Amino acid sequence: MPLLQALLNVLTAIVQLLVAVGAIIIPWIPLIAWATFWALAVNWQKLAAVIRSGAFLGVALIALLAVLVWGCVAPPIDGYHYFNLLGFKLSVSNFTGKLVYVMGLVVIMFAAGSAQLSGMFDGLVSFADDEEPADEHDSHGHDDGHGHSDHH
């Protein structure tokens, strides 16, 4: 009987541990999913080239739009966001607080991309070369009657 009681105690302790760990991890699941998506599901080789060619402005405008919509839809109860910064309680207005949160998400996005580009996830991600084949319609060497040949 003492062996059965000991096994029951171990099982109870394991369940209590899982519940305690779950209570800590569950609120962070959306942020973990956000970082995981940008680190493992996005081909940053292609996206970095697109962002360098001017799409950063689009990212900034979408972030600004998210701040504006979120600030209007879900303002804090007393109108302020509170941040504990080095022991000081910093209070900022609604839209400033939302800007801090959204910029945090954007920074996590770019940090995940930087980690992927550095090769940190080489064992986890492998994007096949899904380049579109070049349009070889004009280079096949015979006149197919479409009227775009050089000789008339």
PyMOL commands that set and color helices and strands:
alter all, ss='L'
color gray80, all
select helices_A, chain A and resi 2-41+44-73+94-117+137-139
alter helices_A, ss='H'
color red, helices_A
select strands_A, chain A and resi 80-85+88-93
alter strands_A, ss='S'
color yellow, strands_A
deselect
rebuild
show_as cartoon
